Amino acid sequence: MFIQQTDLFRGMSKDFVKKVYDTAVKESFTDGELIFPEGEKAKYFYILLKGRVKLEIGEFRQLVYTVEHPGEAFGWSSLVGRENYSASAKCMADTKLVKFDGDTLCTLLEKDPSNGLQLFRRLSGALGERLINIYGAFAFAQPSEDHRTYGSSLTLKQTGGEVSESSQ
């Protein structure tokens, strides 16, 4: 059972993993095919089996992450109560995925809180790693004297060894 080998399900009970796997559907996509567009109703959660998927946002399709390691998950919006997908997912190669209906998976997670908590901890850890990588990319692209706060609409600028706030 491949799904149990992924970091997301490692160490969980075999019965729970079997119940989850029984709801899964395997799908194949071709290079260039769109899995879902940004803003579409978030209905499915995916785990990569083989291939590459780029997650991109905005009008100019800015790449934010590439899903390329077997076992990596995406489409998490369907599990966390988001109405719509926050990014588009497009194949960069012929791709095979395991697809889960988000509502069905959430029901299974609610019925088994111990395994559900483990899955959400691992999912949040994976998303945290992606976020840290994105922060690193932003930090690398920002001039060193200008540090954005991304949330308060204030910019912190270093002036002569002191940090002062200035609104944008």
N, C-alpha and C positions, 0 to 999 in steps of 0.2 A: 504494500500500500504506500505509494509515493508520498501522499499528503502527510503521513506521520513523520516522514523524514525531514520535512521543512522545519525551520526554527520556530515557526508559529505554533506548530502542534507537538513539538518534541516534548516527551515526558508526560503527555496527557493520557488518560485512560484509553485503552483500546476500544472499549465500548463507545465512548464519546466520539472518538475519531471516526469509528465506523458509521455512527449516526450522521455525522457531518458529511463524510464522504458519500454516503448514500443519497444525499441531496445534490451532489455536484454534477455538473455537466461539462464534459470536455469539448472544447471548441478550437478550431483552427482558423487562422487568418493569414492573408497573404501580405507580402511586403507592400507598404503604403496604405493598407486598409485601416479605416477608422473603427476603433472599438466602441468609443462613445465620445460625443462632443462635449466641451465645456458648457455647463448650464443645463444639460439634459437631466431629467429626473434620475436621481441616484437609486438604481434598483439592484445592481449586482456588485459583488465583491469578487476579485480575481486573484489567482495565484499563477505565476508564470511557470510553465513546464519547460519551454524551449523558445528561443527567439529573443527579440528586443522590442520594447515598447517605449516610446517617448511620451512623456507627460509635458504638455505645453499649455500656456495660458495667454490670454489677451488677443487683441486684434491682430498683432504681428506674430502670433504663435511662438512666443518666447519659451524656449526649452527650460524646464525647471528640474527635470529628473529623467534619467533613463533606467528603466527596469530591465535588467539584463542577466540576473543571476537566477537560476532555477530555484523556486521556492519563494521568491520575492512576491509581495502582495501589493495590490493597488485597487482603487475603487472603494477605499475605506469610507467614503462619504455615506455609503449605503448602510453602514453599521453604526454610525455615530449620530444619527438623527438629522443629518444635513439633507435638505430637500433635493438639491442638485449637485452634480459633480463639479468640483472646483477647478478642474483642468480637463483638457482633451487627452485621450489616449489613442495613439496612432502607432501602428506596427512599423518598425524599421527593418524588418526581415520577416520571412515566413515564421509564424508564431503559433505555439500551442499553449492553451490556457485551461485552467480549471475555473469554472464559473459557479458562483453560489448566489442564490436569491437572498438578498440582504434580510428581508423580513423573516424568511424561514431560518436562516442562520441565527438571527437574533433570538428567535423563539427557543432554539436549541441551547443557546448560551444562557438564557434566563432560566431554563429548566435544570441546568447544571452549573450553579454559581461558581463552584471551585474551578472547574475547567474554563468557564467563561471568563473568570477573573484572570487566569493565566494567559488566555488568548489576548485579552485587552492589554495586559501588561506588556506582552511581547509586541503587539501591534503598536502601542504607544512608544515603546523603545525603538522600534524600526523607524517610525515617523520622526522621533526625536533625532535620530542619526541623520536622516535626510535634512532636517531643519538645520542642524549644526553645519552640514556640508554647504547648504545654501547660504547661511550666515558667513561662512568662510569665503564663499565666492563674492558676496556683497562687500565684505571687508577688503578683499583684494582689489576690487574695482573702485572703491571709494578713495578719494584723496585722504592722506593720513591726518590732516588737520580738521577734517569734517567728519563727525561721527553721528550717524543718524540713529534716532531712537525707535523708528517704525512703530508707532503706537500712540505717541503723545502729541504729535505734530510740532514738537520742539526739536531743535538741533543743538547739540552740545558742541561748542567750539573751544579749542584750547587757545588761550591767549596769554602768552608770557608765563607759562607754568601754572596758570589757574584755569579752572574750567568754569565757563559761564554759560547761561542759557540764553538763547535768542530765538524768537519765534520766526517761523518761515513765512 
